[in-house]
């Protein structure tokens, strides 16, 4: 028998797998090798799998990487798109903040509404982009990246809320202005606006979020949004406080009566000297002025029963501020001056009372005349306008009278001008929002101040800086300088002042402040004696000679040679004389023992409400310290300055 051979086998196959297997091939016995083939196939399959494994793993990794890049790219594009939409909305917010006068006209409010609509569309687009992005939803579950996604969603939601609240507030304002006149305010609409400000403030207050942990475009957008939000919250805070006082001021709780002190800027105290007065009556949102008169009609033969604080009595007591109307506001603290005037009015009228006192000077009347246009006043030969009021009533009407004249033929007429302005406002087309904006600016510049006899109302007035207090806001860091006339003439019309504060900071945190006041007398040289130019032969002895009592109020707790605690600060009184056509300087020194706190130097400056704005400069230097911020600044309104301070070495 022929030997048996497999159809396919390896060489010397018959010799493999033992003697029995060899005999099968020798004897021609047919047989198979299933176990051998199965094992061989398994080995081959395992080998093929082993060889394929790196490719599978590599391919999987490649797939994951590519997918990750696709997801991240899509997410990043979504974030960029959302950022661009938010940037568009923020551009609208910036435009609004830079053009606040848009609120003061009907056309401006319409333009503002259109801007808010565009902002809302942009915010809505950003919100839809972020919320509909599948890639962002996928990434939101991942550590670190999820925080970025959450930050993006918070930002777009906050932007949407901000524009929504802005739209609602604008609609409330438009309703108020449509239903009100300059001298007749719709109290229901006023209350609705006030309530909405409170509600919006509450919503926006919850959106103050830290950018910590965010990066890239979302972080930069969040930082910018937070700045805009802080601005809006500040405006709403002050506006809300002012509106809460506006209702009782306008007689929402019943008729109210205020003493209007007309302050003459050509005869300065801390504010202008009170030479005429009137009564402001309010009820149910409507107001009017009556009884404009000279203060000579309510003169006192003895002081009003009002006890001055010790410091005020020491510094200003000799001027008899509780008896002489011209001295009532020699102190810088208008809440005190208002209380004194209220007491004096009650004594002079044998028991009549007022609900408060409103101090208004020529610059405030000038601002109001820009709204009303010219007014006519008995005894003044020409129309009074915003262009001529200062020169007319503070200078020209005085020059024709000789020095020492009783002025019986010409009494101070500022209160009559105030009445004429209010009368002109009745039935006028002056926008209520524009009127409020004008009054707010006068308050900021200390040309308009309010004292309310009700303690709760007075606290509200103080909260939005309309009370004229110099110690209610950061008294341990506040400076206030007042140049006051000591001459029985009208010389302040010719006086121009500027002041520089030079601050030197030591490594221990204390600071020394050198204050230099420069006073220029522009009165004509060689002029004849007159009621305007003097002399009064008591303090001045030459025509055009200016004699001043000047006071620097330094921060509470500061060290000042000869300083006296007054009005919540430390006052340093001095005096000087400057002749016509000349200039003089006056210097003060203040030591602040703890000027630097937590690495920051903050100083707060309150200006005097002068006829000509006082240019003020601040320079900061140090011994052993470095500063963050400018070393020289200049301004002409109330301002706070903050510097970061770091000890060298």
C-alpha positions in Angstrom: 0.0 0.0 0.0 1.3 3.4 -0.9 2.1 5.8 1.9 -0.6 8.3 2.8 0.0 12.0 2.0 -2.1 15.1 3.1 -3.2 17.4 0.3 -1.2 20.1 2.1 1.4 19.6 4.8 4.8 20.8 5.8 8.0 19.0 5.0 8.8 16.0 7.2 5.2 16.2 8.4 5.0 12.4 8.8 7.8 12.4 11.3 6.0 14.8 13.6 3.6 14.0 16.4 5.0 10.5 17.4 5.5 6.9 16.2 1.8 6.2 15.7 1.5 9.1 13.4 4.5 7.8 11.4 2.8 4.3 11.0 -0.4 5.9 9.7 1.5 7.6 6.9 3.7 4.4 6.2 0.7 2.1 6.1 -1.4 4.4 3.9 -4.0 5.0 6.7 -6.1 8.1 5.9 -6.4 10.6 8.8 -6.8 14.2 9.6 -5.2 16.8 12.0 -8.3 18.9 13.2 -6.8 19.8 16.6 -3.6 20.7 15.0 -5.3 22.9 12.3 -7.6 24.5 14.9 -4.6 25.4 17.1 -2.7 26.7 14.1 -5.6 28.9 13.0 -6.0 30.2 16.5 -2.4 31.1 16.6 -2.6 32.8 13.2 -5.7 34.7 14.3 -4.0 35.8 17.5 -1.0 36.9 15.5 -3.1 38.9 13.1 -4.9 40.5 16.1 -1.6 41.3 17.7 -0.4 42.9 14.6 -3.7 44.9 14.2 -3.8 46.1 17.8 -1.4 49.2 17.5 -3.3 50.3 14.4 -6.6 50.0 16.2 -5.4 51.8 19.3 -3.7 54.5 17.2 -6.7 55.0 15.1 -8.9 55.3 18.1 -6.6 57.8 19.6 -6.5 59.7 16.4 -10.3 59.6 16.2 -10.6 61.0 19.7 -8.0 63.7 19.1 -9.7 64.7 15.8 -13.1 64.7 17.5 -11.8 66.7 20.4 -10.3 69.3 18.0 -13.6 69.5 16.1 -15.6 69.9 19.4 -13.1 72.4 20.8 -13.1 74.3 17.5 -16.8 74.4 17.3 -17.0 75.5 21.0 -14.4 78.2 20.5 -16.3 79.5 17.4 -19.4 79.6 19.5 -17.7 81.5 22.2 -16.2 84.0 19.7 -19.6 84.5 18.2 -21.2 85.0 21.6 -18.4 87.4 22.5 -18.9 89.5 19.4 -22.6 89.7 20.1 -21.9 90.7 23.7 -19.4 93.3 22.5 -22.1 94.8 20.3 -24.4 95.0 23.2 -21.7 96.5 25.4 -20.9 99.1 22.7 -24.5 100.3 23.0 -24.1 100.5 26.8 -20.9 102.5 26.4 -22.6 104.9 24.0 -25.4 105.4 26.5 -23.1 106.1 29.4 -21.1 108.6 27.3 -24.3 110.5 26.2 -26.5 110.8 29.4 -28.3 113.7 27.8 -30.2 111.3 25.6 -32.5 110.9 28.6 -33.4 114.6 28.7 -35.3 114.9 25.4 -38.1 113.0 23.7 -36.0 112.4 20.6 -33.0 111.3 22.7 -35.2 108.8 24.6 -36.5 107.4 21.3 -32.9 107.0 20.1 -32.0 105.4 23.4 -34.9 102.9 22.9 -33.6 102.0 19.5 -30.2 101.4 21.0 -31.6 99.2 23.7 -33.5 97.2 21.0 -30.2 96.6 19.2 -28.5 95.7 22.4 -31.4 93.3 23.1 -31.0 91.6 19.7 -27.3 91.2 20.3 -27.8 89.8 23.7 -30.5 87.4 22.5 -28.2 86.2 19.7 -25.4 85.6 22.1 -27.7 83.7 24.4 -29.0 81.5 21.6 -25.5 80.8 20.4 -24.3 79.6 23.7 -27.4 77.7 24.7 -27.8 75.9 21.4 -24.2 74.8 21.0 -23.9 71.0 21.2 -20.1 71.3 21.6 -20.5 73.6 24.6 -23.0 71.3 26.2 -20.6 68.4 25.7 -17.7 70.4 27.2 -19.7 71.7 30.1 -19.3 68.3 32.0 -15.5 68.5 31.8 -13.4 69.9 34.7 -11.9 73.4 34.1 -13.5 73.7 30.6 -16.9 73.4 32.2 -16.2 76.4 34.3 -15.4 78.4 31.2 -18.7 77.3 29.6 -20.6 78.2 32.7 -19.0 81.6 32.7 -20.0 82.1 29.1 -23.6 81.2 29.9 -23.7 83.5 32.9 -22.3 86.3 30.9 -24.9 86.1 28.1 -27.7 85.6 30.5 -26.6 88.7 32.5 -26.3 90.7 29.3 -29.8 89.8 28.4 -31.1 90.7 31.9 -29.3 94.1 31.8 -30.8 95.1 28.4 -34.3 93.9 29.6 -34.1 96.0 32.7 -32.9 99.0 30.8 -35.8 98.7 28.4 -38.3 98.5 31.3 -36.8 101.5 33.1 -36.8 103.6 29.9 -40.4 102.9 29.4 -41.3 104.0 32.9 -39.3 107.2 32.4 -41.0 107.9 29.1 -44.4 107.5 30.7 -43.4 109.9 33.5 -42.2 112.6 31.2 -45.2 112.2 28.9 -47.7 112.7 31.8 -45.8 115.5 33.7 -44.9 119.1 33.2 -41.9 121.0 34.6 -43.9 122.2 37.6 -46.5 119.5 37.8 -45.1 115.9 38.3 -47.4 112.9 38.0 -46.8 111.2 41.4 -48.2 107.8 40.4 -45.7 107.6 37.4 -43.0 108.9 39.7 -43.7 106.1 42.2 -43.8 103.5 39.4 -40.4 104.6 38.2 -39.0 104.5 41.8 -40.4 101.0 42.4 -39.0 99.8 39.1 -35.5 101.2 40.0 -35.6 99.3 43.2 -36.7 96.1 41.4 -34.1 96.5 38.7 -31.4 97.3 41.2 -32.2 94.1 43.1 -31.9 92.0 39.9 -28.7 93.6 38.8 -27.1 93.3 42.2 -27.1 89.5 41.9 -25.0 89.7 38.7 -21.8 91.0 40.2 -19.6 87.9 39.4 -15.9 87.5 39.6 -13.9 86.7 36.4 -11.6 84.4 38.4 -11.0 81.2 36.5 -12.1 82.5 33.1 -9.7 83.1 30.3 -9.5 84.4 26.7 -12.4 86.2 25.1 -14.9 85.4 27.9 -12.7 86.8 30.6 -12.2 90.1 28.8 -15.9 90.3 28.0 -16.8 89.6 31.7 -14.4 92.3 33.0 -15.8 94.9 30.7 -19.4 93.9 31.5 -18.7 94.2 35.2 -17.4 97.7 34.7 -20.6 98.7 32.8 -22.7 96.9 35.5 -20.9 98.9 38.3 -21.7 102.2 36.5 -25.3 101.3 36.0 -25.7 100.1 39.6 -24.2 103.4 40.8 -26.5 105.5 38.7 -29.6 103.5 39.8 -28.5 103.7 43.4 -28.3 107.5 43.4 -31.3 107.9 41.2 -33.4 105.6 43.4 -32.4 107.6 46.5 -33.3 110.9 44.8 -36.7 109.6 43.7 -37.5 108.3 47.1 -37.1 111.9 48.4 -38.8 113.5 45.4 -42.2 112.3 46.4 -42.3 113.9 49.9 -40.5 116.9 48.6 -43.3 117.4 46.1 -46.0 117.0 48.7 -47.1 113.5 48.2 -48.0 113.3 52.0 -49.6 116.7 52.1 -48.7 120.4 51.6 -45.0 121.3 52.3 -43.3 124.7 52.5 -39.6 125.4 52.1 -37.5 128.5 52.8 -35.6 129.4 49.7 -32.3 131.1 50.6 -31.1 133.1 47.5 -27.3 133.1 47.8 -25.3 136.0 46.3 -22.0 134.9 44.8 -20.5 138.3 44.8 -20.4 138.3 48.6 -19.2 134.8 49.4 -19.5 132.8 52.5 -18.9 129.1 52.1 -21.8 129.5 49.7 -23.0 133.0 48.7 -24.3 135.3 51.3 -28.1 135.1 51.9 -29.5 138.5 50.9 -33.0 137.6 49.8 -35.6 134.8 50.4 -38.8 133.3 49.2 -41.2 130.4 50.0 -41.5 127.3 47.9 -44.9 125.6 48.3 -45.5 122.0 47.1 -48.5 119.7 47.1 -49.6 116.7 45.1 -46.7 117.0 42.7 -47.1 120.7 42.0 -44.8 123.5 43.2 -44.7 127.3 43.1 -42.8 130.2 44.7 -44.2 133.2 46.4 -43.2 136.1 48.7 -39.7 137.0 47.3 -38.2 139.6 49.6 -35.0 141.0 51.0 -33.8 139.4 54.3 -34.2 142.9 55.8 -37.9 142.1 56.1 -37.2 139.2 58.5 -34.2 140.8 60.4 -33.6 139.7 64.0 -32.8 142.0 66.9 -31.4 139.0 68.9 -30.1 135.5 68.1 -32.5 132.7 67.3 -32.7 130.0 70.0 -30.3 127.7 68.3 -27.2 126.3 70.1 -24.1 126.1 67.8 -21.7 123.2 68.1 -18.6 124.1 70.1 -16.2 124.2 67.1 -18.7 126.2 65.1 -19.2 128.7 67.9 -15.5 129.1 68.3 -14.7 129.7 64.6 -17.9 131.4 63.4 -19.6 132.6 66.5 -18.2 136.2 66.2 -20.0 136.5 62.9 -23.3 136.0 64.7 -24.7 133.3 62.3 -27.9 132.7 64.3 -28.9 136.4 64.0 -27.3 137.9 60.8 -28.7 136.3 57.6 -25.5 137.1 55.7 -23.5 134.9 58.1 -25.8 131.9 58.3 -23.8 129.8 55.8 -20.3 130.8 56.8 -19.8 127.2 58.0 -19.3 124.6 55.2 -22.0 122.4 56.7 -25.3 123.2 54.9 -27.4 120.9 57.2 -26.3 123.2 60.0 -26.8 126.3 58.0 -30.3 125.1 57.0 -31.3 124.3 60.6 -30.1 127.8 61.7 -32.1 129.5 58.9 -35.2 127.5 59.8 -34.9 128.6 63.4 -34.3 132.2 62.4 -37.3 132.2 60.2 -39.5 130.9 62.9 -38.3 133.5 65.4 -38.7 136.3 62.8 -42.2 135.3 61.9 -43.3 134.6 65.4 -43.8 130.9 65.2 -44.3 130.1 61.5 -42.3 127.0 60.4 -40.9 125.5 57.3 -40.4 121.9 56.3 -36.9 122.6 55.1 -34.4 125.1 53.4 -33.2 125.2 49.9 -30.0 127.1 49.1 -29.8 128.3 45.5 -27.1 130.6 44.1 -26.6 132.6 40.8 -25.0 129.7 39.0 -28.0 127.5 39.7 -30.4 130.2 38.4 -28.1 130.6 35.3 -28.5 126.9 34.6 -32.3 127.1 34.9 -32.4 130.2 32.6 -30.9 128.0 29.9 -34.0 125.9 30.1 -36.7 128.7 30.3 -35.1 131.4 28.3 -35.2 135.1 29.3 -37.5 136.3 32.2 -38.7 139.8 33.2 -38.2 141.0 36.8 -39.6 144.3 38.2 -36.8 146.8 38.9 -34.4 145.3 36.4 -34.4 147.3 33.2 -33.6 144.4 30.8 -34.5 140.8 30.4 -32.5 138.4 32.6 -30.9 135.7 30.6 -28.4 132.9 31.2 -25.8 135.1 29.5 -26.2 138.3 31.6 -27.5 137.2 35.0 -24.0 137.0 36.6 -22.7 140.4 35.4 -26.1 142.1 35.7 -27.2 141.1 39.3 -23.7 140.6 40.8 -22.0 143.6 39.4 -23.6 146.1 37.1 -26.6 146.9 39.3 -24.2 147.6 42.2 -21.7 149.8 40.4 -24.0 152.8 40.0 -24.4 153.2 43.8 -21.7 154.9 45.9 -20.0 153.1 48.7 -22.0 153.1 51.9 -25.3 153.6 50.1 -28.3 152.0 51.9 -29.4 150.2 48.7 -32.9 151.1 49.5 -33.5 151.7 45.8 -32.0 148.4 44.8 -32.7 145.4 47.0 -31.2 142.0 46.2 -33.4 140.4 43.6 -32.2 136.9 43.3 -35.3 135.5 45.0 -37.5 137.4 42.5 -35.5 135.9 39.6 -36.0 132.4 41.1 -39.8 133.1 41.3 -39.8 134.4 37.7 -38.1 131.2 36.5 -40.6 128.9 38.3 -43.4 131.0 36.9 -41.9 130.6 33.4 -41.6 126.9 33.8 -45.4 126.6 34.3 -47.0 125.7 31.0 -43.5 125.6 29.3 -42.3 122.7 27.1 -39.2 122.1 29.3 -38.7 118.4 29.5 -39.0 117.1 33.1 -35.9 114.8 32.6 -33.9 117.7 31.4 -34.9 119.8 34.4 -33.9 117.0 36.8 -30.6 116.6 35.0 -29.9 120.4 35.4 -30.8 120.3 39.1 -28.6 117.2 39.7 -25.6 119.0 38.1 -26.2 122.0 40.3 -26.2 119.8 43.3 -22.9 118.2 42.3 -21.3 121.6 42.0 -22.7 122.8 45.3 -24.9 125.5 43.7 -28.1 123.9 45.0 -28.4 122.3 48.5 -31.4 121.0 50.5 -32.0 120.8 54.2 -35.1 118.8 55.4 -36.3 119.3 58.9 -37.5 115.7 59.0 -34.6 113.5 60.1 -35.5 110.6 57.9 -35.9 112.8 54.9 -32.6 114.6 55.7 -30.8 111.2 55.8 -32.2 110.4 52.3 -31.0 113.8 51.0 -27.6 113.2 52.4 -27.4 109.7 50.8 -27.4 111.2 47.3 -25.1 114.1 48.3 -27.7 116.9 48.0 -27.5 118.0 51.7 -24.3 120.0 51.3 -22.7 118.1 54.2 -18.9 117.8 53.9 -18.5 115.0 56.5 -21.1 112.5 55.4 -18.8 110.7 52.9 -15.4 109.5 54.1 -14.7 112.3 56.6 -11.2 110.9 57.5 -10.1 111.6 53.9 -11.9 114.8 52.9 -10.6 118.3 52.1 -12.7 121.4 51.5 -11.4 124.9 51.0 -13.5 128.1 51.2 -12.6 131.6 50.3 -15.0 134.0 52.1 -15.4 137.8 51.8 -14.8 140.0 54.8 -15.7 143.2 53.0 -19.1 144.9 53.0 -18.9 145.2 49.2 -19.5 142.9 46.1 -15.9 142.0 45.4 -16.1 138.3 44.8 -17.3 139.0 41.2 -13.6 140.0 40.6 -11.9 137.1 42.4 -10.5 134.1 40.7 -8.9 131.3 42.7 -6.9 128.1 42.1 -5.5 125.6 44.6 -2.8 122.9 44.5 -2.4 120.0 46.9 1.1 118.6 47.2 1.0 115.2 49.0 4.2 113.6 50.3 3.8 110.0 51.6 6.2 108.3 54.0 7.0 104.6 54.2 5.2 104.4 57.5 1.9 105.3 55.8 1.6 108.9 57.1 1.3 111.8 54.6 2.0 115.5 54.7 -0.3 117.7 52.5 0.8 121.2 51.5 -2.1 123.3 50.2 -1.4 126.4 48.2 -4.2 128.8 47.4 -3.6 131.4 44.7 -6.0 134.4 44.6 -6.2 136.8 41.7 -8.1 140.1 42.1 -9.2 141.4 38.7 -10.9 144.5 40.0 -10.1 147.7 38.0 -7.1 149.5 39.3 -7.7 153.2 40.3 -11.5 152.9 40.2 -13.8 155.2 42.1 -15.4 154.1 45.3 -18.7 152.2 44.9 -21.0 149.8 46.6 -19.5 147.0 44.5 -15.8 147.9 44.9 -15.8 149.5 48.4 -14.1 150.4 50.5 -16.2 149.7 53.6 -13.7 151.6 55.9 -14.0 148.7 58.3 -12.0 145.9 56.7 -11.1 147.5 53.4 -9.7 151.0 52.8 -9.1 151.2 49.1 -11.5 150.7 46.1 -11.2 147.2 44.8 -9.3 146.0 47.9 -10.3 142.4 48.8 -10.1 141.1 52.3 -10.9 137.4 52.9 -11.5 135.0 55.7 -10.3 131.7 54.3 -10.8 128.2 55.8 -9.3 124.9 54.9 -11.2 121.9 56.3 -8.8 118.9 56.6 -9.8 115.2 57.3 -11.1 114.2 60.6 -8.2 113.0 62.8 -5.6 115.0 60.9 -3.0 117.2 62.7 -3.2 120.9 61.8 -1.5 123.7 63.6 -4.3 125.8 65.1 -6.9 123.4 63.7 -10.3 123.2 65.3 -12.9 120.4 65.1 -15.8 121.8 63.0 -18.4 120.3 60.7 -17.0 116.9 61.3 -13.6 117.8 59.9 -10.6 120.0 61.2 -10.7 123.6 60.1 -7.7 125.9 59.9 -8.9 129.6 59.6 -6.7 132.4 58.2 -7.1 135.8 56.5 -5.4 137.8 53.8 -5.7 141.0 51.7 -5.1 141.4 48.0 -5.5 144.8 46.2 -7.0 145.4 42.8 -4.9 144.0 40.0 -2.7 141.9 42.3 -2.3 138.2 43.1 -1.4 136.6 46.4 -0.9 133.1 47.7 -1.9 131.4 51.0 -0.5 128.1 52.3 -1.8 125.5 54.7 -0.1 122.3 56.2 -1.9 119.1 57.1 -0.5 115.9 58.6 -2.4 112.7 58.0 -1.1 110.0 60.5 -2.8 107.0 58.7 -3.2 108.2 55.2 -2.3 104.8 53.6 -4.6 102.0 54.5 -4.3 98.5 53.1 -1.8 99.7 50.5 -4.0 102.5 49.2 -4.0 106.3 49.5 -7.5 107.9 49.0 -8.2 111.6 49.2 -11.6 113.2 48.7 -12.0 116.9 47.6 -15.2 118.9 47.8 -15.2 122.2 45.9 -16.7 125.6 46.9 -19.6 126.7 44.9 -18.0 129.7 43.4 -19.0 132.0 40.5 -15.9 130.9 38.6 -14.9 127.2 39.0 -11.8 126.7 41.1 -9.1 124.8 39.2 -7.6 122.3 41.5 -4.4 120.2 41.0 -3.0 117.3 43.0 0.6 116.0 42.9 1.8 113.0 44.9 5.3 112.0 45.8 6.9 109.7 48.4 9.9 108.8 50.4 10.6 105.1 50.2 7.4 104.3 48.4 6.2 103.8 44.9 2.7 104.7 43.5 0.3 103.2 41.1 -1.6 105.9 39.3 -0.9 109.4 37.9 1.3 111.7 39.9 -0.6 114.8 38.8 -4.3 115.4 38.3 -6.5 118.4 37.8 -10.2 118.9 38.2 -12.9 121.4 39.1 -15.6 119.4 40.7 -16.1 117.0 43.6 -13.7 114.1 43.2 -12.0 111.2 45.0 -8.5 110.2 44.1 -7.1 106.7 44.9 -3.5 105.5 44.5 -1.9 102.2 45.3 1.2 102.6 47.5 4.0 100.1 47.9 7.0 100.4 50.2 10.3 100.1 48.3 12.8 97.4 49.2 
